[in-house]
Amino acid sequence: MTTETTASLTSRDACAPEKHWLWVAVATPAHSGIGELLTYWSDTALPPGSLVRVPLGRREVLGVVWDAPGDAGPAELPEGVKARAIAGVLQGVEALSASWRRLTAFTARYYQRTLGEVALAALPPQLRDLTPEQMARRLKRAPSQAAQAAGMIPNAEGAPAACAAPPLSAEQGQAAELIATRPGPFLLYGSTGSGKTEVYLHSVQQALAADPLAQALVMVPEINLTPQLEERFVQRFAPIYGAGAVVSMHSAMTNPQRLKSWLAAHTGQARIVLGTRMAVFASMPHLALIVVDEEHDASYKQQEGARYSARDLAVWRAREQNAKVILGSATPSLESWHASRPPAKEDPQGGRYLRLNMPSRIGAAELPRVRLVDMAQQPRGAVFSAPLLQAITERVERGEQCLVLLNRRGFAPVLHCKECGWKSDCPHCSAHQVFHKIDRTLRCHHCGFTQRVPHSCPGCGNVDIAPIGRGTEQLEEQLAALLRNVITPERRAARVARIDADTTKAKGALQEQLAAVHGGEVDVLVGTQMVAKGHDFRRITLVAAVQPDGALFSSDFRAPERLFALLMQAAGRAGRDANYIAKQGGNPPEMWIQTWHPEHPLYSALRQHDYPRFASGQLQERMDAGMPPFAYQALVRADARTQEAAQAFLNAVSQAARDAQLPGLAHVFLFPPVPLVVQRVANVERAQMLVESTHRGALQHFLAAWQSLLHAERVNHRAVIRWLIDVDPQGI
């Protein structure tokens, strides 16, 4: 048992009958050395999961009453010290359930973080700041639970009214039936436009109808996909369960909005929660179904603090709460694909997921035809090949829409002086500043440093400094110039628009721009990956990827998997409405790829929309190389004032682990430390060391035992600013 280091405890107080001892989790980082559970006392007994305000040093913070560790009791308190009392209890907020506490405890243990750090980060920010008095006033202003619940069952008999849902196709019906009758977990592998969302809606409807208290959690990888999904769920379920039955949870919401949604889910008033990765920690005591849409997306992996995978935690949570979980994607992650492999002679057990196949698009819609353009056969320096430009022109002249994909924002990645070789390097990072022509600035996309574009070269004074490479801003400008004489059927000039992180900073900007695309006000849309997945563009019939080759030769072994997923998802934006295509003349949808390597196997599989073939090849390569999912990895990263100090720290902790013969060391391989790809960010040098094992348990035992050595070595290396462990990293 751990006690607060600044507290004074006395054995007399420990034995006082009127005092109830509590073990409380507070947000203390691992390097603080305070411990995971702190000891306080209260005048009244409080159940585990209660939210309390407790003194911590000179501050007062939110804590969660936790289960007593083992057989700990008052008799174990040290002699001559005095414990501190809790400052207050958040009355009116029911205790967090045992299943929620087990989820956060597992997350902390698996991802090598402290319990309080994970538990408190999983709660809404405003909840962490409110005093008991403020919380009581807020709950008093909110509508009563009974009043809200009354609006969830509109008909007199107490049963939900019938929901007007479209009929399921044969493939959708088969998938929905298996979800209803089998325990899962399920991998819903459906092509883009196959109607996976309707299967989600149907499964949620069945789960809620089977139990009047049941709740469902639906997760999407990015915030910009939440509004359109929320609209569909509200249209389907609000007439049945009331307007407050569907809530959202994501970081773009204000703190009061997030607290309101969390309380609705915590009390059971919200039957459906839609959100990004943070929603996996939503307190939902009656959880019956979890849906993880676009489960392959790297956005489900948290990159700050506790670096958890929301997809993996969703699977764990579903098993813990006896709920079902559906992982859906047209391009599943190779880990999920391998986990859903069917039984075979050499592998009679097969995978632990049940794979549900939906290869066909809804209705008569067909998958786009993939066309490769060999850029080696095009004029030198050409941005758009002549065949692609002609295809775009023809589509626009017929009134159809096109999507041009380039996963790099800004005008150009770098400015360059040909005379002296100067480049627009960031003074604080080992990266270039990106040229943004629209406001004549150079911006570092790593540290945020921004400055005006110089009038001449800072190195030699040459006024002829030119951009190298291309970003979405430049593509938008060039396309507008190339299509300036193209006339649409409405007898107006073609309109080119851009959607990326730069154009969607203002609140509501993304919704306005997407509405313009859906309304036919845009003829050619230029965008990054944020428009390449999840969106239901009914008028887009042509998608073009301009410069996708960079990922083919990346040092990250996951780069080909991500490129294939991005291109296949982007292709899925074309030709989703068969009726619209027939009305326009029946020209089949197309996906154009401009590449210098048209013979690459990745493009060969993409032309056939053959994800199983691509996945099989990638899995064979990974098995031969001993990489995930056939091995388990963790990264230990050190940030320091110099690269030498960062690597020296990692070498020291590696040697300390060998000298101490830590548990699991025999099954773990420690690679030498290396700099990160971008090794300096905001004047901080970064190095990392890969830890790998073929046994997940051995890796976990080793990492847990290694923590104390990492703390000890940190004291000996003063130049090290911080260190962290990333379990199951998504980028090497």
Secondary structure, DSSP 8 states (H G I E B T S, - for coil): ----TT----HHHHT-TT-EEEEEE----GGG-S-SEEEEEESS---TT-EEEEEETTEEEEEEEE---TT--GGGS-TT----B--EE-TTS----HHHHHHHHHHHHHTT--HHHHHHHTS-HHHHH--HHHHHHHHHHS--HHHHHHTT--STTSS----------HHHHHHHHHHHHS---EEEEE-TTS-HHHHHHHHHHHHHHH-TT-EEEEE-SSGGGHHHHHHHHHHHHHHHH-GGGEEEE-TTS-HHHHHHHHHHHHHT--SEEEESGGGGG---TTEEEEEEETTT-GGGB--SSS--BHHHHHHHHHHHTT-EEEEEESS--HHHHHHT----SS-TT--SSEEEEE-S-STT----EEEEEEGGGS-TT-SS-HHHHHHHHHHHHTT-EEEEE-S--SSBSEEEETTT--B-B-SSSSSB-EEEGGGTEEE-TTT--EEE--SS-TTT--S-EEEES--HHHHHHHHHHHTTT-B-TTSSB--EEEESTTTT-STTHHHHHHHHHHTT--SEEEE-GGGSSS---SSEEEEEESS-GGGGG-SSTTHHHHHHHHHHHHHTTSS--HHHHHHTT----EEEEEES-TT-HHHHHHHTT-HHHHHHHHHHHHHHHT-TTSSEEEEEEEEESSHHHHHHHHHHHHHHHHHHT-TTGGGEEE---EEEEEEEETTEEEEEEEEEES-HHHHHHHHHHHHHHHHHHHHH-TTEEEEEEEES-S--
